[in-house]
Structure formats: C-alpha cells, structure tokens
Amino acid sequence: MNIPDTLKYTKDHEWILVEEDIATIGITDFAQSELGDVVFVDVDTLDENLKKDEIFGTIEAVKTVSDIILPISGEVIEFNEDLEDTPENINTDPYGEGWIIKLKISDSKELSELLDAKAYRELVAG
C-alpha cells in the first residue's frame, strides 16, 4: 500500500499536501482500495468556506457512496474537473491525477492535528 511520507493524513483516510496556504486534498490508496471502482465524484462546495469535519463532497463507487469530510477549515478554491470524465483516476493515481480539491487554509493550527505517514500506517495496519 502506498503511503507517501511527504503528505499528512486523517483518520477518515484522506491525504493533504500543504503548499504555503493551499492544501490539495484527496483520498488515500487504502480508501480507494476499500471503495472499489470509483464511478463518480461530486463536489458542490466550490467557492464555499467550510469548517473542519464538514462534508465537502461524495464519492460514488460501484458498491457504495461515501461522504468526503474536510480535514481542515478553509475555502474550496478548485475542484479537479478531470474527475468528471475520468473518476477512475482516484483508483489508478490517488496521490497524483486523483486529487479532489484545493483549499485555501483558514486555520493553519489545525494542521498539527493531522497524522504523519508513520501514524497513518499504524492506523491502517489496525
């Protein structure tokens, strides 16, 4: 299972790449493997300011639909529109072409609550 050391993680199986005050967010390799084949991604919170733990979208797989929870507070500034035509990018490249949103971070202190790669590995190892 791929868990890059350069990212932060949540207990809800999302990953975050922080570059200055912008966070790129997606779901982890573990999450996509649990979901199965992703067929649709819906994010209707573009340009909205949301708080940590709010739902910012949904992922539909062949067997289930899952809410995507915001790991930190901020404004959703971009949605990966490529996912509209190729949602399977979440399965094939969850940390690259499968990113879901970009967020302008409003409270950088929340970043300290995220898991590092080692802690996330321990979480999924169960």
C-alpha positions, 0 to 999 in steps of 0.5 A: 500500500502506498503511503507517501511520507511527504503528505499528512493524513486523517483518520477518515483516510484522506491525504493533504499536501500543504503548499504555503496556504493551499492544501490539495486534498484527496483520498488515500490508496487504502480508501480507494482500495476499500471503495472499489471502482470509483464511478463518480465524484461530486463536489458542490462546495466550490467557492464555499468556506467550510469548517473542519469535519464538514462534508465537502463532497461524495464519492460514488463507487460501484458498491457504495457512496461515501461522504468526503469530510474536510480535514481542515477549515478553509475555502474550496478554491478548485475542484479537479474537473478531470474527475468528471470524465475520468473518476477512475483516476482516484483508483489508478493515481490517488496521490497524483491525477486523483486529487479532489480539491484545493483549499485555501487554509483558514486555520493553519493550527489545525494542521498539527492535528493531522497524522504523519505517514508513520501514524497513518500506517499504524492506523491502517495496519489496525 
